[in-house]
Amino acid sequence: MFLTPDDIERIAGYVPDAIASVAHLVVCQDDAGAVAGFLGVDGAMVEMLFIDPALRGRGLGTRLLDYATNKFGATLVYVNEQNDQAIGFYEHYGFRTFDRSETDSMGDPFPILHMRLT
């Protein structure tokens, strides 16, 4: 995994505010009604996309991204350069890197790829 447990704990503190401030939040549930994943979109930007690791590979991320692109016109995403799984997912969907930042939006030293749907 590209994030350490300390990184995850620190980032987890930002999540409630990020979810509360995103323009559009789409949640998918499993058959029992538990949250299976969610996506946040603001304008053309996919701000967040998370799928329960136990449910990955079942098309949930693709369905959420389909919804974001079709309903909201989402065409941009920023991805941690060390997150090979996410980069592969977005590239498979049709996103391509057009820029790179040395730090994330919080100023932390996580290089970020700026990707656009082509």
Biopython code that builds the backbone (N, CA, C, O; Angstrom):
import numpy as np
from Bio.PDB.StructureBuilder import StructureBuilder

atoms = [
    (1, "MET", "N", (0.851, -1.178, 0.000)),
    (1, "MET", "CA", (0.000, 0.000, 0.000)),
    (1, "MET", "C", (0.897, 1.242, 0.000)),
    (1, "MET", "O", (1.968, 1.244, 0.608)),
    (2, "PHE", "N", (0.464, 2.257, -0.665)),
    (2, "PHE", "CA", (1.285, 3.452, -0.828)),
    (2, "PHE", "C", (1.213, 4.404, 0.362)),
    (2, "PHE", "O", (2.054, 5.295, 0.476)),
    (3, "LEU", "N", (0.236, 4.242, 1.248)),
    (3, "LEU", "CA", (0.114, 5.087, 2.434)),
    (3, "LEU", "C", (0.456, 4.282, 3.682)),
    (3, "LEU", "O", (0.082, 3.115, 3.804)),
    (4, "THR", "N", (1.163, 4.911, 4.597)),
    (4, "THR", "CA", (1.468, 4.266, 5.868)),
    (4, "THR", "C", (0.251, 4.361, 6.783)),
    (4, "THR", "O", (-0.648, 5.162, 6.527)),
    (5, "PRO", "N", (0.208, 3.559, 7.844)),
    (5, "PRO", "CA", (-0.900, 3.698, 8.803)),
    (5, "PRO", "C", (-0.993, 5.111, 9.386)),
    (5, "PRO", "O", (-2.095, 5.603, 9.628)),
    (6, "ASP", "N", (0.142, 5.764, 9.613)),
    (6, "ASP", "CA", (0.114, 7.148, 10.114)),
    (6, "ASP", "C", (-0.504, 8.093, 9.082)),
    (6, "ASP", "O", (-1.266, 8.991, 9.439)),
    (7, "ASP", "N", (-0.175, 7.891, 7.797)),
    (7, "ASP", "CA", (-0.766, 8.704, 6.728)),
    (7, "ASP", "C", (-2.275, 8.527, 6.713)),
    (7, "ASP", "O", (-3.022, 9.501, 6.619)),
    (8, "ILE", "N", (-2.714, 7.295, 6.805)),
    (8, "ILE", "CA", (-4.156, 7.000, 6.756)),
    (8, "ILE", "C", (-4.866, 7.649, 7.940)),
    (8, "ILE", "O", (-5.941, 8.228, 7.781)),
    (9, "GLU", "N", (-4.272, 7.554, 9.118)),
    (9, "GLU", "CA", (-4.894, 8.158, 10.305)),
    (9, "GLU", "C", (-5.005, 9.673, 10.153)),
    (9, "GLU", "O", (-6.027, 10.262, 10.508)),
    (10, "ARG", "N", (-3.960, 10.301, 9.630)),
    (10, "ARG", "CA", (-3.967, 11.755, 9.446)),
    (10, "ARG", "C", (-4.998, 12.155, 8.389)),
    (10, "ARG", "O", (-5.757, 13.103, 8.590)),
    (11, "ILE", "N", (-5.027, 11.450, 7.288)),
    (11, "ILE", "CA", (-5.957, 11.763, 6.198)),
    (11, "ILE", "C", (-7.400, 11.519, 6.628)),
    (11, "ILE", "O", (-8.302, 12.253, 6.225)),
    (12, "ALA", "N", (-7.620, 10.495, 7.442)),
    (12, "ALA", "CA", (-8.981, 10.182, 7.901)),
    (12, "ALA", "C", (-9.629, 11.372, 8.602)),
    (12, "ALA", "O", (-10.852, 11.518, 8.578)),
    (13, "GLY", "N", (-8.827, 12.212, 9.218)),
    (13, "GLY", "CA", (-9.373, 13.400, 9.869)),
    (13, "GLY", "C", (-9.954, 14.409, 8.899)),
    (13, "GLY", "O", (-10.803, 15.215, 9.281)),
    (14, "TYR", "N", (-9.508, 14.379, 7.641)),
    (14, "TYR", "CA", (-9.999, 15.304, 6.619)),
    (14, "TYR", "C", (-11.286, 14.817, 5.950)),
    (14, "TYR", "O", (-12.031, 15.613, 5.379)),
    (15, "VAL", "N", (-11.540, 13.525, 6.021)),
    (15, "VAL", "CA", (-12.622, 12.926, 5.228)),
    (15, "VAL", "C", (-14.001, 13.494, 5.555)),
    (15, "VAL", "O", (-14.728, 13.846, 4.626)),
    (16, "PRO", "N", (-14.403, 13.604, 6.826)),
    (16, "PRO", "CA", (-15.749, 14.144, 7.085)),
    (16, "PRO", "C", (-15.978, 15.523, 6.477)),
    (16, "PRO", "O", (-17.036, 15.774, 5.901)),
    (17, "ASP", "N", (-15.005, 16.415, 6.597)),
    (17, "ASP", "CA", (-15.157, 17.753, 6.011)),
    (17, "ASP", "C", (-15.190, 17.684, 4.494)),
    (17, "ASP", "O", (-15.956, 18.404, 3.853)),
    (18, "ALA", "N", (-14.360, 16.819, 3.915)),
    (18, "ALA", "CA", (-14.336, 16.676, 2.454)),
    (18, "ALA", "C", (-15.676, 16.168, 1.945)),
    (18, "ALA", "O", (-16.193, 16.665, 0.944)),
    (19, "ILE", "N", (-16.233, 15.190, 2.624)),
    (19, "ILE", "CA", (-17.537, 14.654, 2.214)),
    (19, "ILE", "C", (-18.621, 15.720, 2.366)),
    (19, "ILE", "O", (-19.476, 15.870, 1.493)),
    (20, "ALA", "N", (-18.582, 16.447, 3.459)),
    (20, "ALA", "CA", (-19.609, 17.470, 3.712)),
    (20, "ALA", "C", (-19.539, 18.614, 2.711)),
    (20, "ALA", "O", (-20.553, 19.254, 2.432)),
    (21, "SER", "N", (-18.353, 18.879, 2.166)),
    (21, "SER", "CA", (-18.209, 20.040, 1.295)),
    (21, "SER", "C", (-18.291, 19.722, -0.196)),
    (21, "SER", "O", (-18.325, 20.643, -1.012)),
    (22, "VAL", "N", (-18.324, 18.458, -0.569)),
    (22, "VAL", "CA", (-18.369, 18.119, -1.994)),
    (22, "VAL", "C", (-19.753, 18.476, -2.561)),
    (22, "VAL", "O", (-20.768, 18.316, -1.883)),
    (23, "ALA", "N", (-19.778, 18.950, -3.788)),
    (23, "ALA", "CA", (-21.041, 19.396, -4.391)),
    (23, "ALA", "C", (-22.041, 18.254, -4.565)),
    (23, "ALA", "O", (-23.228, 18.411, -4.276)),
    (24, "HIS", "N", (-21.558, 17.110, -5.037)),
    (24, "HIS", "CA", (-22.438, 15.958, -5.290)),
    (24, "HIS", "C", (-21.793, 14.714, -4.705)),
    (24, "HIS", "O", (-20.655, 14.385, -5.040)),
    (25, "LEU", "N", (-22.506, 14.028, -3.842)),
    (25, "LEU", "CA", (-22.032, 12.787, -3.244)),
    (25, "LEU", "C", (-22.974, 11.669, -3.676)),
    (25, "LEU", "O", (-24.186, 11.749, -3.475)),
    (26, "VAL", "N", (-22.398, 10.627, -4.270)),
    (26, "VAL", "CA", (-23.172, 9.475, -4.730)),
    (26, "VAL", "C", (-22.686, 8.265, -3.944)),
    (26, "VAL", "O", (-21.489, 7.978, -3.912)),
    (27, "VAL", "N", (-23.619, 7.555, -3.309)),
    (27, "VAL", "CA", (-23.287, 6.409, -2.472)),
    (27, "VAL", "C", (-23.916, 5.169, -3.071)),
    (27, "VAL", "O", (-25.074, 5.188, -3.487)),
    (28, "CYS", "N", (-23.140, 4.075, -3.113)),
    (28, "CYS", "CA", (-23.729, 2.802, -3.530)),
    (28, "CYS", "C", (-23.721, 1.859, -2.331)),
    (28, "CYS", "O", (-22.822, 1.904, -1.492)),
    (29, "GLN", "N", (-24.734, 1.011, -2.270)),
    (29, "GLN", "CA", (-24.902, 0.096, -1.151)),
    (29, "GLN", "C", (-24.860, -1.344, -1.636)),
    (29, "GLN", "O", (-25.149, -1.638, -2.796)),
    (30, "ASP", "N", (-24.492, -2.236, -0.720)),
    (30, "ASP", "CA", (-24.551, -3.649, -1.048)),
    (30, "ASP", "C", (-25.977, -4.149, -0.811)),
    (30, "ASP", "O", (-26.855, -3.366, -0.449)),
    (31, "ASP", "N", (-26.210, -5.432, -1.011)),
    (31, "ASP", "CA", (-27.558, -5.988, -0.880)),
    (31, "ASP", "C", (-28.128, -5.858, 0.527)),
    (31, "ASP", "O", (-29.346, -5.852, 0.708)),
    (32, "ALA", "N", (-27.248, -5.755, 1.527)),
    (32, "ALA", "CA", (-27.697, -5.618, 2.915)),
    (32, "ALA", "C", (-27.914, -4.157, 3.316)),
    (32, "ALA", "O", (-28.340, -3.876, 4.436)),
    (33, "GLY", "N", (-27.620, -3.223, 2.394)),
    (33, "GLY", "CA", (-27.814, -1.815, 2.675)),
    (33, "GLY", "C", (-26.600, -1.116, 3.244)),
    (33, "GLY", "O", (-26.660, 0.074, 3.555)),
    (34, "ALA", "N", (-25.487, -1.841, 3.387)),
    (34, "ALA", "CA", (-24.249, -1.226, 3.880)),
    (34, "ALA", "C", (-23.579, -0.448, 2.750)),
    (34, "ALA", "O", (-23.721, -0.800, 1.579)),
    (35, "VAL", "N", (-22.854, 0.603, 3.100)),
    (35, "VAL", "CA", (-22.143, 1.392, 2.097)),
    (35, "VAL", "C", (-21.060, 0.519, 1.459)),
    (35, "VAL", "O", (-20.204, -0.036, 2.148)),
    (36, "ALA", "N", (-21.116, 0.409, 0.132)),
    (36, "ALA", "CA", (-20.131, -0.365, -0.622)),
    (36, "ALA", "C", (-19.084, 0.550, -1.245)),
    (36, "ALA", "O", (-17.967, 0.124, -1.538)),
    (37, "GLY", "N", (-19.457, 1.812, -1.443)),
    (37, "GLY", "CA", (-18.539, 2.779, -2.027)),
    (37, "GLY", "C", (-19.228, 4.115, -2.183)),
    (37, "GLY", "O", (-20.444, 4.232, -2.027)),
    (38, "PHE", "N", (-18.419, 5.131, -2.498)),
    (38, "PHE", "CA", (-18.998, 6.442, -2.738)),
    (38, "PHE", "C", (-18.100, 7.255, -3.646)),
    (38, "PHE", "O", (-16.909, 6.979, -3.795)),
    (39, "LEU", "N", (-18.701, 8.258, -4.245)),
    (39, "LEU", "CA", (-18.015, 9.134, -5.182)),
    (39, "LEU", "C", (-18.452, 10.561, -4.912)),
    (39, "LEU", "O", (-19.630, 10.822, -4.670)),
    (40, "GLY", "N", (-17.500, 11.485, -4.953)),
    (40, "GLY", "CA", (-17.798, 12.899, -4.804)),
    (40, "GLY", "C", (-17.363, 13.647, -6.045)),
    (40, "GLY", "O", (-16.255, 13.446, -6.544)),
    (41, "VAL", "N", (-18.233, 14.510, -6.545)),
    (41, "VAL", "CA", (-17.957, 15.283, -7.761)),
    (41, "VAL", "C", (-18.231, 16.749, -7.485)),
    (41, "VAL", "O", (-19.211, 17.097, -6.826)),
    (42, "ASP", "N", (-17.358, 17.601, -7.993)),
    (42, "ASP", "CA", (-17.559, 19.048, -7.904)),
    (42, "ASP", "C", (-17.190, 19.626, -9.261)),
    (42, "ASP", "O", (-16.017, 19.650, -9.632)),
    (43, "GLY", "N", (-18.178, 20.088, -9.994)),
    (43, "GLY", "CA", (-17.939, 20.554, -11.362)),
    (43, "GLY", "C", (-17.463, 19.384, -12.215)),
    (43, "GLY", "O", (-18.075, 18.315, -12.209)),
    (44, "ALA", "N", (-16.386, 19.585, -12.937)),
    (44, "ALA", "CA", (-15.833, 18.531, -13.786)),
    (44, "ALA", "C", (-14.889, 17.601, -13.020)),
    (44, "ALA", "O", (-14.372, 16.643, -13.594)),
    (45, "MET", "N", (-14.659, 17.871, -11.731)),
    (45, "MET", "CA", (-13.652, 17.143, -10.946)),
    (45, "MET", "C", (-14.245, 16.003, -10.125)),
    (45, "MET", "O", (-15.171, 16.199, -9.338)),
    (46, "VAL", "N", (-13.696, 14.818, -10.323)),
    (46, "VAL", "CA", (-13.978, 13.710, -9.416)),
    (46, "VAL", "C", (-13.108, 13.967, -8.188)),
    (46, "VAL", "O", (-11.889, 13.803, -8.238)),
    (47, "GLU", "N", (-13.729, 14.362, -7.111)),
    (47, "GLU", "CA", (-12.989, 14.720, -5.895)),
    (47, "GLU", "C", (-12.596, 13.500, -5.081)),
    (47, "GLU", "O", (-11.565, 13.505, -4.409)),
    (48, "MET", "N", (-13.414, 12.451, -5.137)),
    (48, "MET", "CA", (-13.140, 11.239, -4.372)),
    (48, "MET", "C", (-13.904, 10.074, -4.966)),
    (48, "MET", "O", (-15.015, 10.233, -5.472)),
    (49, "LEU", "N", (-13.301, 8.913, -4.898)),
    (49, "LEU", "CA", (-13.943, 7.669, -5.319)),
    (49, "LEU", "C", (-13.357, 6.563, -4.458)),
    (49, "LEU", "O", (-12.172, 6.247, -4.562)),
    (50, "PHE", "N", (-14.184, 5.983, -3.615)),
    (50, "PHE", "CA", (-13.747, 4.920, -2.721)),
    (50, "PHE", "C", (-14.697, 3.733, -2.836)),
    (50, "PHE", "O", (-15.918, 3.891, -2.839)),
    (51, "ILE", "N", (-14.116, 2.554, -2.931)),
    (51, "ILE", "CA", (-14.871, 1.304, -2.959)),
    (51, "ILE", "C", (-14.331, 0.428, -1.834)),
    (51, "ILE", "O", (-13.120, 0.352, -1.630)),
    (52, "ASP", "N", (-15.224, -0.229, -1.108)),
    (52, "ASP", "CA", (-14.815, -1.176, -0.073)),
    (52, "ASP", "C", (-13.840, -2.173, -0.701)),
    (52, "ASP", "O", (-14.173, -2.808, -1.701)),
    (53, "PRO", "N", (-12.647, -2.318, -0.132)),
    (53, "PRO", "CA", (-11.657, -3.226, -0.736)),
    (53, "PRO", "C", (-12.183, -4.642, -0.969)),
    (53, "PRO", "O", (-11.773, -5.303, -1.924)),
    (54, "ALA", "N", (-13.085, -5.113, -0.108)),
    (54, "ALA", "CA", (-13.641, -6.461, -0.274)),
    (54, "ALA", "C", (-14.566, -6.555, -1.484)),
    (54, "ALA", "O", (-14.896, -7.655, -1.927)),
    (55, "LEU", "N", (-14.985, -5.413, -2.020)),
    (55, "LEU", "CA", (-15.940, -5.400, -3.135)),
    (55, "LEU", "C", (-15.323, -4.902, -4.438)),
    (55, "LEU", "O", (-16.029, -4.732, -5.432)),
    (56, "ARG", "N", (-14.020, -4.670, -4.441)),
    (56, "ARG", "CA", (-13.358, -4.198, -5.669)),
    (56, "ARG", "C", (-13.368, -5.291, -6.729)),
    (56, "ARG", "O", (-13.404, -6.483, -6.425)),
    (57, "GLY", "N", (-13.335, -4.849, -7.976)),
    (57, "GLY", "CA", (-13.317, -5.788, -9.088)),
    (57, "GLY", "C", (-14.691, -6.258, -9.524)),
    (57, "GLY", "O", (-14.800, -7.168, -10.346)),
    (58, "ARG", "N", (-15.728, -5.663, -8.995)),
    (58, "ARG", "CA", (-17.103, -6.048, -9.338)),
    (58, "ARG", "C", (-17.812, -5.008, -10.190)),
    (58, "ARG", "O", (-19.003, -5.138, -10.471)),
    (59, "GLY", "N", (-17.086, -3.980, -10.600)),
    (59, "GLY", "CA", (-17.676, -2.969, -11.472)),
    (59, "GLY", "C", (-18.303, -1.790, -10.766)),
    (59, "GLY", "O", (-18.861, -0.910, -11.422)),
    (60, "LEU", "N", (-18.228, -1.744, -9.433)),
    (60, "LEU", "CA", (-18.849, -0.629, -8.707)),
    (60, "LEU", "C", (-18.180, 0.698, -9.028)),
    (60, "LEU", "O", (-18.863, 1.699, -9.244)),
    (61, "GLY", "N", (-16.859, 0.717, -9.062)),
    (61, "GLY", "CA", (-16.139, 1.949, -9.382)),
    (61, "GLY", "C", (-16.468, 2.439, -10.775)),
    (61, "GLY", "O", (-16.655, 3.636, -10.992)),
    (62, "THR", "N", (-16.539, 1.519, -11.716)),
    (62, "THR", "CA", (-16.877, 1.885, -13.089)),
    (62, "THR", "C", (-18.294, 2.450, -13.165)),
    (62, "THR", "O", (-18.530, 3.438, -13.860)),
    (63, "ARG", "N", (-19.227, 1.835, -12.462)),
    (63, "ARG", "CA", (-20.611, 2.336, -12.482)),
    (63, "ARG", "C", (-20.710, 3.723, -11.853)),
    (63, "ARG", "O", (-21.427, 4.590, -12.354)),
    (64, "LEU", "N", (-19.983, 3.928, -10.746)),
    (64, "LEU", "CA", (-19.994, 5.260, -10.136)),
    (64, "LEU", "C", (-19.367, 6.290, -11.072)),
    (64, "LEU", "O", (-19.881, 7.400, -11.212)),
    (65, "LEU", "N", (-18.264, 5.925, -11.709)),
    (65, "LEU", "CA", (-17.609, 6.850, -12.630)),
    (65, "LEU", "C", (-18.478, 7.102, -13.864)),
    (65, "LEU", "O", (-18.523, 8.225, -14.367)),
    (66, "ASP", "N", (-19.164, 6.074, -14.354)),
    (66, "ASP", "CA", (-20.124, 6.271, -15.455)),
    (66, "ASP", "C", (-21.164, 7.313, -15.058)),
    (66, "ASP", "O", (-21.477, 8.219, -15.832)),
    (67, "TYR", "N", (-21.689, 7.177, -13.861)),
    (67, "TYR", "CA", (-22.699, 8.113, -13.377)),
    (67, "TYR", "C", (-22.131, 9.528, -13.311)),
    (67, "TYR", "O", (-22.782, 10.487, -13.725)),
    (68, "ALA", "N", (-20.911, 9.650, -12.787)),
    (68, "ALA", "CA", (-20.285, 10.972, -12.659)),
    (68, "ALA", "C", (-20.037, 11.622, -14.013)),
    (68, "ALA", "O", (-20.240, 12.827, -14.163)),
    (69, "THR", "N", (-19.608, 10.854, -14.988)),
    (69, "THR", "CA", (-19.323, 11.436, -16.297)),
    (69, "THR", "C", (-20.620, 11.761, -17.046)),
    (69, "THR", "O", (-20.710, 12.785, -17.724)),
    (70, "ASN", "N", (-21.608, 10.898, -16.921)),
    (70, "ASN", "CA", (-22.864, 11.116, -17.644)),
    (70, "ASN", "C", (-23.770, 12.152, -16.979)),
    (70, "ASN", "O", (-24.356, 12.987, -17.668)),
    (71, "LYS", "N", (-23.889, 12.112, -15.686)),
    (71, "LYS", "CA", (-24.808, 13.004, -14.964)),
    (71, "LYS", "C", (-24.203, 14.389, -14.710)),
    (71, "LYS", "O", (-24.896, 15.401, -14.816)),
    (72, "PHE", "N", (-22.907, 14.429, -14.375)),
    (72, "PHE", "CA", (-22.281, 15.684, -13.966)),
    (72, "PHE", "C", (-21.212, 16.190, -14.927)),
    (72, "PHE", "O", (-20.686, 17.287, -14.738)),
    (73, "GLY", "N", (-20.884, 15.415, -15.948)),
    (73, "GLY", "CA", (-19.860, 15.839, -16.906)),
    (73, "GLY", "C", (-18.452, 15.795, -16.343)),
    (73, "GLY", "O", (-17.587, 16.557, -16.776)),
    (74, "ALA", "N", (-18.214, 14.917, -15.387)),
    (74, "ALA", "CA", (-16.881, 14.807, -14.773)),
    (74, "ALA", "C", (-15.861, 14.329, -15.802)),
    (74, "ALA", "O", (-16.068, 13.330, -16.490)),
    (75, "THR", "N", (-14.753, 15.067, -15.890)),
    (75, "THR", "CA", (-13.693, 14.724, -16.845)),
    (75, "THR", "C", (-12.301, 14.840, -16.241)),
    (75, "THR", "O", (-11.313, 14.575, -16.926)),
    (76, "LEU", "N", (-12.200, 15.230, -14.972)),
    (76, "LEU", "CA", (-10.899, 15.438, -14.333)),
    (76, "LEU", "C", (-10.807, 14.660, -13.035)),
    (76, "LEU", "O", (-11.805, 14.458, -12.343)),
    (77, "VAL", "N", (-9.589, 14.222, -12.711)),
    (77, "VAL", "CA", (-9.317, 13.579, -11.428)),
    (77, "VAL", "C", (-7.849, 13.790, -11.087)),
    (77, "VAL", "O", (-6.997, 13.808, -11.975)),
    (78, "TYR", "N", (-7.555, 13.950, -9.805)),
    (78, "TYR", "CA", (-6.173, 14.024, -9.322)),
    (78, "TYR", "C", (-5.908, 12.751, -8.540)),
    (78, "TYR", "O", (-6.697, 12.372, -7.674)),
    (79, "VAL", "N", (-4.794, 12.088, -8.847)),
    (79, "VAL", "CA", (-4.495, 10.784, -8.266)),
    (79, "VAL", "C", (-3.082, 10.787, -7.693)),
    (79, "VAL", "O", (-2.149, 11.285, -8.323)),
    (80, "ASN", "N", (-2.933, 10.229, -6.499)),
    (80, "ASN", "CA", (-1.614, 10.079, -5.906)),
    (80, "ASN", "C", (-0.762, 9.221, -6.846)),
    (80, "ASN", "O", (-1.166, 8.131, -7.251)),
    (81, "GLU", "N", (0.407, 9.728, -7.177)),
    (81, "GLU", "CA", (1.294, 9.060, -8.131)),
    (81, "GLU", "C", (1.715, 7.664, -7.662)),
    (81, "GLU", "O", (2.082, 6.822, -8.482)),
    (82, "GLN", "N", (1.666, 7.419, -6.372)),
    (82, "GLN", "CA", (2.057, 6.123, -5.831)),
    (82, "GLN", "C", (0.901, 5.125, -5.797)),
    (82, "GLN", "O", (1.102, 3.969, -5.424)),
    (83, "ASN", "N", (-0.297, 5.548, -6.176)),
    (83, "ASN", "CA", (-1.474, 4.688, -6.141)),
    (83, "ASN", "C", (-1.650, 4.008, -7.500)),
    (83, "ASN", "O", (-2.480, 4.416, -8.313)),
    (84, "ASP", "N", (-0.858, 2.971, -7.725)),
    (84, "ASP", "CA", (-0.868, 2.278, -9.016)),
    (84, "ASP", "C", (-2.236, 1.710, -9.359)),
    (84, "ASP", "O", (-2.640, 1.721, -10.522)),
    (85, "GLN", "N", (-2.950, 1.213, -8.355)),
    (85, "GLN", "CA", (-4.270, 0.637, -8.610)),
    (85, "GLN", "C", (-5.236, 1.694, -9.159)),
    (85, "GLN", "O", (-5.948, 1.442, -10.131)),
    (86, "ALA", "N", (-5.258, 2.866, -8.538)),
    (86, "ALA", "CA", (-6.155, 3.931, -9.000)),
    (86, "ALA", "C", (-5.735, 4.442, -10.368)),
    (86, "ALA", "O", (-6.583, 4.682, -11.227)),
    (87, "ILE", "N", (-4.437, 4.608, -10.578)),
    (87, "ILE", "CA", (-3.963, 5.076, -11.888)),
    (87, "ILE", "C", (-4.391, 4.100, -12.975)),
    (87, "ILE", "O", (-4.894, 4.511, -14.020)),
    (88, "GLY", "N", (-4.194, 2.818, -12.731)),
    (88, "GLY", "CA", (-4.609, 1.805, -13.711)),
    (88, "GLY", "C", (-6.100, 1.841, -13.972)),
    (88, "GLY", "O", (-6.536, 1.719, -15.116)),
    (89, "PHE", "N", (-6.890, 2.008, -12.914)),
    (89, "PHE", "CA", (-8.343, 2.085, -13.058)),
    (89, "PHE", "C", (-8.738, 3.254, -13.955)),
    (89, "PHE", "O", (-9.513, 3.088, -14.898)),
    (90, "TYR", "N", (-8.204, 4.434, -13.659)),
    (90, "TYR", "CA", (-8.569, 5.616, -14.436)),
    (90, "TYR", "C", (-8.037, 5.538, -15.865)),
    (90, "TYR", "O", (-8.724, 5.956, -16.797)),
    (91, "GLU", "N", (-6.837, 5.016, -16.053)),
    (91, "GLU", "CA", (-6.312, 4.867, -17.417)),
    (91, "GLU", "C", (-7.162, 3.893, -18.212)),
    (91, "GLU", "O", (-7.446, 4.133, -19.385)),
    (92, "HIS", "N", (-7.568, 2.803, -17.593)),
    (92, "HIS", "CA", (-8.429, 1.831, -18.276)),
    (92, "HIS", "C", (-9.743, 2.482, -18.692)),
    (92, "HIS", "O", (-10.301, 2.151, -19.739)),
    (93, "TYR", "N", (-10.230, 3.398, -17.879)),
    (93, "TYR", "CA", (-11.479, 4.109, -18.176)),
    (93, "TYR", "C", (-11.310, 5.131, -19.301)),
    (93, "TYR", "O", (-12.286, 5.505, -19.953)),
    (94, "GLY", "N", (-10.077, 5.583, -19.529)),
    (94, "GLY", "CA", (-9.829, 6.554, -20.594)),
    (94, "GLY", "C", (-9.199, 7.852, -20.142)),
    (94, "GLY", "O", (-9.036, 8.769, -20.947)),
    (95, "PHE", "N", (-8.841, 7.954, -18.878)),
    (95, "PHE", "CA", (-8.165, 9.150, -18.375)),
    (95, "PHE", "C", (-6.692, 9.096, -18.745)),
    (95, "PHE", "O", (-6.096, 8.020, -18.792)),
    (96, "ARG", "N", (-6.103, 10.266, -19.008)),
    (96, "ARG", "CA", (-4.682, 10.373, -19.316)),
    (96, "ARG", "C", (-4.084, 11.509, -18.497)),
    (96, "ARG", "O", (-4.733, 12.524, -18.245)),
    (97, "THR", "N", (-2.832, 11.318, -18.085)),
    (97, "THR", "CA", (-2.124, 12.330, -17.301)),
    (97, "THR", "C", (-1.774, 13.514, -18.188)),
    (97, "THR", "O", (-1.259, 13.345, -19.293)),
    (98, "PHE", "N", (-2.062, 14.729, -17.687)),
    (98, "PHE", "CA", (-1.698, 15.930, -18.434)),
    (98, "PHE", "C", (-0.827, 16.876, -17.613)),
    (98, "PHE", "O", (-0.288, 17.844, -18.149)),
    (99, "ASP", "N", (-0.683, 16.601, -16.307)),
    (99, "ASP", "CA", (0.149, 17.448, -15.464)),
    (99, "ASP", "C", (0.497, 16.665, -14.199)),
    (99, "ASP", "O", (-0.042, 15.586, -13.952)),
    (100, "ARG", "N", (1.408, 17.229, -13.405)),
    (100, "ARG", "CA", (1.855, 16.586, -12.167)),
    (100, "ARG", "C", (2.199, 17.666, -11.151)),
    (100, "ARG", "O", (2.768, 18.701, -11.498)),
    (101, "SER", "N", (1.846, 17.414, -9.886)),
    (101, "SER", "CA", (2.196, 18.302, -8.784)),
    (101, "SER", "C", (3.095, 17.538, -7.817)),
    (101, "SER", "O", (2.948, 16.327, -7.651)),
    (102, "GLU", "N", (4.017, 18.241, -7.186)),
    (102, "GLU", "CA", (4.918, 17.606, -6.217)),
    (102, "GLU", "C", (4.234, 17.314, -4.884)),
    (102, "GLU", "O", (4.663, 16.428, -4.145)),
    (103, "THR", "N", (3.161, 18.063, -4.575)),
    (103, "THR", "CA", (2.467, 17.906, -3.294)),
    (103, "THR", "C", (0.964, 17.748, -3.524)),
    (103, "THR", "O", (0.433, 18.107, -4.575)),
    (104, "ASP", "N", (0.302, 17.203, -2.511)),
    (104, "ASP", "CA", (-1.155, 17.082, -2.599)),
    (104, "ASP", "C", (-1.817, 18.404, -2.214)),
    (104, "ASP", "O", (-1.130, 19.393, -1.957)),
    (105, "SER", "N", (-3.131, 18.421, -2.174)),
    (105, "SER", "CA", (-3.865, 19.661, -1.913)),
    (105, "SER", "C", (-3.660, 20.182, -0.493)),
    (105, "SER", "O", (-3.955, 21.345, -0.216)),
    (106, "MET", "N", (-3.162, 19.346, 0.401)),
    (106, "MET", "CA", (-2.895, 19.768, 1.775)),
    (106, "MET", "C", (-1.442, 20.226, 1.937)),
    (106, "MET", "O", (-1.025, 20.615, 3.028)),
    (107, "GLY", "N", (-0.677, 20.176, 0.842)),
    (107, "GLY", "CA", (0.723, 20.575, 0.900)),
    (107, "GLY", "C", (1.657, 19.471, 1.347)),
    (107, "GLY", "O", (2.849, 19.704, 1.550)),
    (108, "ASP", "N", (1.125, 18.275, 1.500)),
    (108, "ASP", "CA", (1.951, 17.144, 1.917)),
    (108, "ASP", "C", (2.737, 16.601, 0.722)),
    (108, "ASP", "O", (2.304, 16.745, -0.422)),
    (109, "PRO", "N", (3.885, 15.982, 0.981)),
    (109, "PRO", "CA", (4.771, 15.550, -0.103)),
    (109, "PRO", "C", (4.318, 14.270, -0.802)),
    (109, "PRO", "O", (5.061, 13.289, -0.849)),
    (110, "PHE", "N", (3.116, 14.280, -1.337)),
    (110, "PHE", "CA", (2.598, 13.169, -2.124)),
    (110, "PHE", "C", (2.421, 13.667, -3.559)),
    (110, "PHE", "O", (1.506, 14.448, -3.822)),
    (111, "PRO", "N", (3.268, 13.240, -4.484)),
    (111, "PRO", "CA", (3.125, 13.685, -5.872)),
    (111, "PRO", "C", (1.751, 13.294, -6.433)),
    (111, "PRO", "O", (1.276, 12.180, -6.215)),
    (112, "ILE", "N", (1.139, 14.206, -7.142)),
    (112, "ILE", "CA", (-0.216, 14.028, -7.658)),
    (112, "ILE", "C", (-0.207, 14.117, -9.177)),
    (112, "ILE", "O", (0.354, 15.049, -9.753)),
    (113, "LEU", "N", (-0.837, 13.130, -9.819)),
    (113, "LEU", "CA", (-1.040, 13.173, -11.266)),
    (113, "LEU", "C", (-2.379, 13.827, -11.550)),
    (113, "LEU", "O", (-3.386, 13.489, -10.928)),
    (114, "HIS", "N", (-2.393, 14.756, -12.482)),
    (114, "HIS", "CA", (-3.614, 15.421, -12.920)),
    (114, "HIS", "C", (-4.038, 14.685, -14.194)),
    (114, "HIS", "O", (-3.313, 14.672, -15.188)),
    (115, "MET", "N", (-5.223, 14.075, -14.146)),
    (115, "MET", "CA", (-5.677, 13.247, -15.262)),
    (115, "MET", "C", (-6.966, 13.813, -15.850)),
    (115, "MET", "O", (-7.805, 14.374, -15.145)),
    (116, "ARG", "N", (-7.094, 13.648, -17.165)),
    (116, "ARG", "CA", (-8.266, 14.145, -17.895)),
    (116, "ARG", "C", (-8.831, 13.003, -18.738)),
    (116, "ARG", "O", (-8.083, 12.220, -19.322)),
    (117, "LEU", "N", (-10.143, 12.920, -18.793)),
    (117, "LEU", "CA", (-10.811, 11.927, -19.624)),
    (117, "LEU", "C", (-10.664, 12.331, -21.079)),
    (117, "LEU", "O", (-11.011, 13.450, -21.455)),
    (118, "THR", "N", (-10.150, 11.422, -21.898)),
    (118, "THR", "CA", (-9.937, 11.734, -23.320)),
    (118, "THR", "C", (-10.945, 11.037, -24.194)),
    (118, "THR", "O", (-10.912, 11.188, -25.416)),
]
sb = StructureBuilder()
sb.init_structure("model")
sb.init_model(0)
sb.init_chain("A")
sb.init_seg("    ")
for serial, (resi, resn, name, xyz) in enumerate(atoms, 1):
    if name == "N":
        sb.init_residue(resn, " ", resi, " ")
    sb.init_atom(name, np.array(xyz, "f"), 0.0, 1.0, " ", f" {name:<3s}", serial, name[0])
structure = sb.get_structure()
